[in-house]
């Protein structure tokens, strides 16, 4: 995976930018009530792409609405057969600073993994254990 | 920097006729040579579920191994003046301009400079890394800096000047705020220094919006607007400078000038005329945005041609790029026996591979009654899309936005420039899109989107109409209706979104003479752009986005031609009135399928489903279905002909499709479950009064399904049915 080295023209580029907007705290507050909702995690795991309940849609809406910096993204490392999760830097210009631990065989799987990261970022610990049982 | 080898390249044109030549410039990273061959593209590498990627290798004597070397990327817009002996020895002088800086970010930004490489001669007026104005005087001991305290305000206009009296050895550095449509404090800051030794002679070369580094390479690019940069042949007093600051930028001066650059005159030209009479004309490099609001712009002026005195500025960016300025590595003369189509120079070395696509026109004596219009204006708009703008990421509809390793090279080499969907680093909209640079997302692989889906369309056309011809948007723009002579069926790409007025007029003429249009995509005919009148592969748009206040509000007309930009719908030509359907919404997670409707049984439309008995269409494919990504619907209120038949509509789209109304993004998907008209794509057909017809699928994903089961599927069958009937010269009849 590539790492970033700016060309001379772009060195020391330091714009003011906050990776967490004032809305991030509000987002956490709005989503706090979902902390124990393992059913919503399961709903997403069952169908990352598709028709979602209003509550899951709200969570996804808030997740997508957050600033891009520091977010996990997907990189298709082999055409439509292998994906890795990767993470944007917090500072600008954004570049990939971290690669997720495992390759995934489908886009749905990488979205499932990223969803859990964002859940932990905005809501808190996952309400279910690795095997699927509620915490 | 990656340890991997990489190849980046671009061509000098996108469209070439048999017998003509096309040149390629290549930069090799960690490679000392590369293998080049030429392939015809009829698909791409889209993974195990799709047809294997087998580009047709063409025979050409130019296909061989070439020596490779890294070529530096020279980004950043500026004006270069060849210079003269008079500019080398400025003596008593005043250098001044109106400026609106838009980004400092810890970098010096030069307004005007005659500094030599190394700074041992010449002068410069620049903003230092903290945004404070400074005069720089070059000398054998290195450049001397005389700076004001207090940074210039961003996004507001200021008059800036240095005045040097060579006889009294007196230096004056001045900023004066200019009215910028706000109630901000307007004051004067000045620095006077005595006993300042004169600068050493320079070589007479001059840069506006940049200066030369130790190697003579332009750097310290200015981010922001510059208006009426001047060099006056004498040292003005503070009183005279105040007088000059308050004058309109177009007002004639009583002082003699060595350079007085007129940035408005013919903004499409690369030449910036010097009105001083000294012949110091400049040359624009890397396309600064011209015809932008100047310091004396007044609301509600929109058209620079009607009030040119208000548009005397240019907006420079360190991340502007037309082309990286690379040297040509190889030149292909296209053999006359290559059929019209999409080709690429395939460049390979070690594990690196890079394709430079181009389109070959039909031979003069070929038939070509079916033409594929390659949407190169849209390719120019999307070239090197990075999707780091939050609203764009939101609209993808996925939790994780997706990239390929090649996409990430755009971050490793930011000088390559990004797409028109990525803002400049100063936050301003990109207005000029160029294909004269490496395009990381115009590859026969990666995400099935836009160019990649168009390759699927071309693969299908190679089966359905082997003698078809291809042409580009720019061909249609330049040649007009004549480009379509002999053509009976025009097939669009999957996302023909950007259209110039000459292109639309050609299409109007084509339909008016009975032509048939297959619109095999969606969100087309949407944005109004202009092609550059002389330089190829360059488009310009003024998006006219609301919400930026005064900035950009009056920049509604292109600098290339002077036509109004924005959406064609806002300009009174909604796409529904042309092709029956228009943009509804988008999401990039999973696509869905169509269900045939009763109108599909109408005798007028029965040919569309000839041989198809199922009601469900396109419930397969690598994106999940034939209806998705971006989708269009019919809307009589916006111009869908009243006799149009919606023969099928998609259904069961996911919750991620946003709901838009009148172009407004409501920024929520929550009301996907509220009662309303369903999210859908409308497959639409109608006849035209001239005996022609239009068939629109209303979905970008349509083409991605064509290769499924080796082109043996309902999406391909429907496309072939329509193509067959559209090639039949029997006129269509309008219904009673």
Interface residues (C-beta under 8 A of the other chain):
Chain A: X1 X2 X3 X4 X5 X6 X7 X8 X9 X10 X12 X13 X14 X15 X48 X49 X50 X51 X52 X54 X57 X58 X60 X61 X63 X64 X65 X66 X67 X68 X71 X72 X73 X74 X75 X76 X77 X78 X79 X80 X81 X83 X85 X86 X88 X93 X94 X95 X96 X107 X110 X111 X114 X115 X118
Chain B: X1 X2 X4 X45 X46 X47 X48 X49 X50 X72 X73 X75 X76 X103 X105 X106 X107 X129 X213 X219 X221 X318 X319 X388 X389 X390 X393 X394 X397 X398 X399 X400 X401 X402 X403 X404 X405 X408 X409 X411 X412 X413 X414 X415 X425 X445 X446 X447 X589 X590 X622 X624 X652 X654 X655 X656 X667 X668 X669 X670 X672 X673
